[in-house]
Structures are given as structure tokens and as C-alpha cells.
Amino acid sequence: MSEEQNKQTFRRVIEEGFNQGNLSALDELFAANFREHQDGMLPPNLEGVKGAIRSLRTFFPDLKLTIEEIIAVGDKTWARIIALGTHRGQFMQLPPTGKTITINVIDICRFEDGKIVEHWGVADRLAMMQQIGAIPSPERPPR
């Protein structure tokens, strides 16, 4: 598959899976032997990804991911994403706050035969926790 096709597949994961919550659409985009490497994603397979999306969309029902940059080289695709959402669902011990979050996400996917076989991701969970008030934000020194 071409690098452009891999980018299109990744875009579908973001738009259909994360933004629309259409988890069944992911079945055709991920290989049966898909392996998740992102911390906290259990089980480390497609079911873990679907569970994470369900949870995120419960905590942040208006979740919207926007791909700011996407690059494909060979069998890998990298993306820089901005995630926005409003905290409207119970998150751990924190009841809904109505606060809006904006965080950065970096994703890397490896493809085989047009399907995602591996994923590595880093979402700025610290910023999310600070923005919903789960942990305090650091004091900024006066200028």
C-alpha cells in the first residue's frame, strides 16, 4: 500500500473511530494481529483501543481530534493531533466539571497490507488532568 493510503487509513481511525465513535469501522482498518504499545491501553490490541475510545467518549462526549500534521514514510505514519473535549462524564473519582480540555497527542502507526499492525502514542495526560482539576497546575512565576 502507498504512503498516501496509509495516511487515509489513519485519518479514518481518527474521524470515524474517535470523532464519530463508530468502533465497528475500525475492524477493517486494523490487522487481526494488531499490537498496541501505548501505556494504559489494556488489552494491548484492537479491543483495548475500542475500550479506550468508549471511555474517552464517556468522559468527553464531544471529543474532537484534529490532525495538525501527518507524515508517512515507508510503512510508518506519524501524526500530531490536538484533542478537544468537555469533561461531562465521571473520570476516576472526579465528577463532571464541565471544563474544556485541549491536549496534544503524538501517534505513530506501522502498516502492513494497508492495515495498522502496531501503534505507539503519547497523549498529554498531565495537561488533561490539570485542565479538569484532578491535579493542581504549577504556579507560574510573575514576569
Secondary structure by P-SEA (a helix, b strand, c coil): ccaaaaaaaaaaaaacccccccccccccccccbbbbcccccccccaaaaaaaaaaaaaacccbbbbbcbbbbcccbbbbbbbbbbcccccccccccccbbbbbbbbbbbbbccccccbbbbccaaaaaaaaaccccccccccc
